[in-house]
Amino acid sequence: MPDEIAKLKALGKNEPVASFLGMKLEELSPGFARVTMPMQPQYINFNGMIFGGIISAVADQAFAYATNSVINPNVAAQFNIHFIATAAEKDELTAECRVLKSGKRVCISEIKVTNQAGKLIATATGTTIPLV
């Protein structure tokens, strides 16, 4: 398992989408990941709020790290997000993912997205399918 964690950390340093969006892997352990992402003015939608896809992106990144830390490789079969509150342009979002069940056929996770003050922005669940 330590080799998989080191491998994921190394891969994450060069991931184009994470770099483009300014995501940073803060913590990674078997079945857990914490990813942060500063909000930017260009993430504001026509209603003056952070676009839901941006919030989903940081949740999905934590989901990918956490699930691949226990089963690698795997792919998402389901991702469901509930937006609880809006994020502000100056927020830094933190997504934490915990794997609830990891088996031979499926991996089930829950994700929580908060801002720097601890305000709950979104909750999500996800299911992955191992490719091995």
N, C-alpha and C positions, 0 to 999 in steps of 0.2 A: 504493500500500500504506500509506503513512503516514496517509492520510485514513481508511482502514478501521480502523486501530489506534486513532486518536483517537475515531472514532465508537463503537467497541466499549467503550473506556474510559468514555466519557460515558454510554452505555446502562447499563453495569454499576453506575454510581453510584446508579441509581434502580430496580434490579431488586428486586422484592418478596421473592422467595424467598431471594436472597443476603443481603438486609438482615435478614430474619427469622432466618436461621441464623447471622448474624454473619460471613459470608464477606467476605474482602477480596482484591481483585486486587492482587497485589504486583508482578508483572512480566508484560508482554505484548509480544511481538515476532512477526514473521511465522513462524507454525508452532510457537510456544512460548508457554505460559502457566504462571504460578505463582500459586496461590490458597491463602490460609491461612484457618483456621477454628478458633476456640477451642472446646474441648469444654465442655459444660454438664451439670449434674446431671440435667436432664430428658432427656438423651440416653441414659441408662442403661436397659438392657432388664431383663427379669425374671431374667436370669442374672447381673446385676451388672456387665455389660460395656456398652461403647458399642454401640448399635444399628448393625448393618451398613448400614442405609439411610442413616445419617448419614455414614459413611465413603464410601459410594457417592456421596452428594450432593456432597461436596467434590471427588471425582475427576471427576464429571460436569461440574461447573462449569468446572474447568480444561480439560477436553475440549472443552466448548462454545466457550470463548474461543479456544483454540489453533486449532481447525478453522475457526471463523468468521473468523479472522485471515488465512486463505489463500483460502477460498471462502465468500462470504456472499451470500445465506443458504444454509444447509444444515441437514439434520436427521439425527439419529442413526438408523441402520438396525440397529446392533448395539452392545452394550456388555457386556463380560464382565469380572468382577472376581474376583480371588483374594485372600481375606483371609489374611494371613501371620501377624499377631499382633494382640492386642487393643490397643485404645487406652484410656487412662486418663481419668478424669473431668477431671483438671487438665491434660491435654495440649492442645497447639495442633498441629493437623494441617496439613501442607503438601502440596498436590497439584501435581505438575509434569507437564504434558502436552507431548509432542513429536509433531508430525506426521511420520510416516515416509514417506508417499506422498500426494501431492495431485494428482489428475487431473481430467479432465472428468466422469467418472462416479462416482468414489469417492475418499474421503479416509480414510486409515488412520492411527491414532494409538496411542501407548502412554502410559500414565499410571502414575506412581509416587506413593504416599502414604506420608509419613514423619511422625514426631512431632518435637518440638523438639530431641531428642537425636540425630536422624538414624536412629532405629529404623524399619525397614521395616514398615509396617502393612498395605499392600495394593499389588497391581499390577493393572493393568487394560489392556484393549485396547478400541478402539472404531472403528467404521466409520460414516462419514456419507455422505449422498447430497446433491449440490448441488440446489438448487431453482431454479437459473437455467438 
